Amino acid sequence: MSQSSARDRKTRIELLQARAAIERQSMVHGVQYLGASLTPRGLMESVFPRSKRKSPSDLLMSTVNLSRKYPMLLSVGSALFTARARRRLRWWKLAAGALVAWQAARNLRN
């Protein structure tokens, strides 16, 4: 019986060591994934999941859809822009008009 229990004990220790090695490896992969997701690109992809395949105008439309879903973001953003750009308001209007015209022309082509 003592040989059998000694063998069982060694087997149990080996299994525990293998399990610990697997857990350490899993922890390393988790930390690497976390590090990659906290980069600026990773944070942007968490907000806009398919940002690699989208053009800047698609990102803009995603932002518009996000502002429709959360209108408070739009009001905070507009407050920041108007507070900083009171003198350039005319240029903002022209840029917004050009952007809307470009987006409409793009949608008409598709």
N, C-alpha and C positions, 0 to 999 in steps of 0.2 A: 503494500500500500504506500509506503514512503516514496518509492520510485515513481509511482503513478502520480502522487500528489506533487512531487518535485517537478515532474514533467508538465503537469497542468499549470503549476505556478510559473514556470518558464514560458509556456505558451501564452498565458494570460499577460505576462510582462511584455512579451513581444507584440501582442495585439494592442496593448495600451500604448506602447512606443510608436507603433504604426499609426494609430489613431491620433496621437499627439502630433506626429509629423504631418499628417493630412490636414489637421486643424491649423498648424503653423503656415502651411502652404496656402490654405484658404484665406488666412488672415493677410498674408502678403499680397495675394491677388486683390483682396478687398481694398487694401490701402492704396495699391496702384490704381485701381479703378476710381477711387475717391479722389486721388491726386489729379487724374486726367479729367474728371468731371468738374473740378474746381478751377480750371483754367478759364480765361475769358471766352474761348470758343466753346468749351463745355457748358458754361453758363448760358451762352446764347442758344446753344442747341437744346437746352432744357426749356427755354421759353419758346423758341421756334424749332420744333423737332426736326424738320427736314430742311434746315437752312443751307445745307451743302448743295441741294438741288434747286434752290430757288434763286431767282434773280432779285436784284434790289427792289424792283417794283412789287414783286410778290411779297417781300418782307414788309414793304410799306402797306400793302393791302392787309396783311396779317395784323399789323399794328392797328389799322383802322378797325378791323373786326374785333380785336382785343379791346379797343376803346369803346366799341359799342357794347361789348359784354360787361365792361367795368367802366362806366362813365366817369367815375371819380378820377381815374387816371387822365382822362382827357381834360378835365377842369384843372387839375394840378399842372399838367403839361402846358396848357394854354396860359395859365397864370405865370409860369416861369418864363415862357417865351415873350409874353407881352411886357413883363416887368423889365426884361433885359433889352428888348428891341423896340421900344416906343418910337425912337427916331427912325428905325428901319422898317416901320410897319408897311409902308408902301411897297418896299421890296419883297416883304413876306407875302403880301397879297399877289404881287406879280408872279412870284415863284409858285405859289399855291395854284394860281390860275393856269400857269404853264404845266404844272404837274397834272392837274385835272384834265387838261386838254390832251396831254401825252397819253394818259391812262385811257381816256375815251377812245383815242385813235388806235391804241393798242388793242382794246377790247373789240373794236369794230373789225379789225383785221382777223381776229380769231373767231 
